[in-house]
Amino acid sequence: MDDSSWEFVFMEDVQGHIEEHGVSGIEEFFKTKLGRWKDVEINIGITGNSGVGKSSFINAIRG
């Protein structure tokens, strides 16, 4: 396994939690770790000719 892969890092975190706390709190640990994707900031550029729906697309993905 590649030591830089996210799976390896995640499993190291899980192992560290279990070694420190046992399985106590493991459910909350997983919920926190798996929910972190919601906090990742991304930047997206939208390009295109005039009148092709760029603003409509942006409004649709923003909800």
JOLINSUL-V719696 format. One record per residue. N is the residue number from 1. RES is the residue in three letters. OMEGA is omega in degrees with one decimal (* if undefined). BURIAL is # if it has 16 or more other ideal C-beta (glycine too) atoms within 10 Angstrom, else .. D_LAST is the distance of its C-alpha to the last C-alpha in Angstrom with 1 decimal. Layout:
n->N res->RES omega->OMEGA burial->BURIAL d_last->D_LAST
n->N res->RES omega->OMEGA burial->BURIAL d_last->D_LAST
//
This chain:
n->1 res->MET omega->177.5 burial->. d_last->39.1
n->2 res->ASP omega->-177.1 burial->. d_last->37.8
n->3 res->ASP omega->-179.4 burial->. d_last->38.0
n->4 res->SER omega->-177.7 burial->. d_last->35.0
n->5 res->SER omega->-178.9 burial->. d_last->32.6
n->6 res->TRP omega->178.8 burial->. d_last->29.8
n->7 res->GLU omega->-179.4 burial->. d_last->31.4
n->8 res->PHE omega->179.9 burial->. d_last->34.6
n->9 res->VAL omega->179.6 burial->. d_last->33.1
n->10 res->PHE omega->-179.6 burial->. d_last->31.2
n->11 res->MET omega->174.4 burial->. d_last->34.4
n->12 res->GLU omega->177.9 burial->. d_last->36.3
n->13 res->ASP omega->178.6 burial->. d_last->34.0
n->14 res->VAL omega->-179.6 burial->. d_last->34.5
n->15 res->GLN omega->178.6 burial->. d_last->38.2
n->16 res->GLY omega->178.4 burial->. d_last->38.5
n->17 res->HIS omega->-178.5 burial-># d_last->36.7
n->18 res->ILE omega->178.9 burial->. d_last->39.1
n->19 res->GLU omega->-177.3 burial->. d_last->42.1
n->20 res->GLU omega->-172.5 burial->. d_last->41.4
n->21 res->HIS omega->-170.0 burial->. d_last->40.2
n->22 res->GLY omega->-179.9 burial->. d_last->41.1
n->23 res->VAL omega->177.9 burial->. d_last->38.6
n->24 res->SER omega->178.3 burial->. d_last->37.9
n->25 res->GLY omega->-176.3 burial->. d_last->34.3
n->26 res->ILE omega->179.8 burial->. d_last->33.3
n->27 res->GLU omega->178.5 burial->. d_last->30.5
n->28 res->GLU omega->176.9 burial->. d_last->28.8
n->29 res->PHE omega->179.9 burial-># d_last->29.6
n->30 res->PHE omega->179.3 burial->. d_last->27.7
n->31 res->LYS omega->179.3 burial->. d_last->24.7
n->32 res->THR omega->-178.2 burial->. d_last->24.6
n->33 res->LYS omega->-175.9 burial->. d_last->25.3
n->34 res->LEU omega->179.2 burial->. d_last->22.8
n->35 res->GLY omega->-176.3 burial->. d_last->20.0
n->36 res->ARG omega->179.9 burial->. d_last->20.6
n->37 res->TRP omega->-179.2 burial->. d_last->18.2
n->38 res->LYS omega->-177.0 burial->. d_last->15.4
n->39 res->ASP omega->-178.2 burial->. d_last->17.4
n->40 res->VAL omega->178.5 burial->. d_last->17.9
n->41 res->GLU omega->176.7 burial->. d_last->16.8
n->42 res->ILE omega->175.4 burial->. d_last->16.4
n->43 res->ASN omega->-178.1 burial->. d_last->16.8
n->44 res->ILE omega->175.3 burial->. d_last->15.7
n->45 res->GLY omega->178.5 burial->. d_last->17.5
n->46 res->ILE omega->179.4 burial->. d_last->16.5
n->47 res->THR omega->176.9 burial->. d_last->19.7
n->48 res->GLY omega->179.3 burial->. d_last->20.9
n->49 res->ASN omega->178.2 burial->. d_last->23.0
n->50 res->SER omega->174.0 burial->. d_last->22.3
n->51 res->GLY omega->-177.3 burial->. d_last->20.5
n->52 res->VAL omega->174.7 burial->. d_last->19.1
n->53 res->GLY omega->179.6 burial->. d_last->15.4
n->54 res->LYS omega->-179.4 burial->. d_last->14.5
n->55 res->SER omega->177.7 burial->. d_last->12.3
n->56 res->SER omega->177.7 burial->. d_last->10.7
n->57 res->PHE omega->179.9 burial->. d_last->10.1
n->58 res->ILE omega->179.1 burial->. d_last->8.7
n->59 res->ASN omega->-179.9 burial->. d_last->6.3
n->60 res->ALA omega->-177.9 burial->. d_last->5.3
n->61 res->ILE omega->176.7 burial->. d_last->5.4
n->62 res->ARG omega->178.4 burial->. d_last->3.8
n->63 res->GLY omega->* burial->. d_last->0.0
//
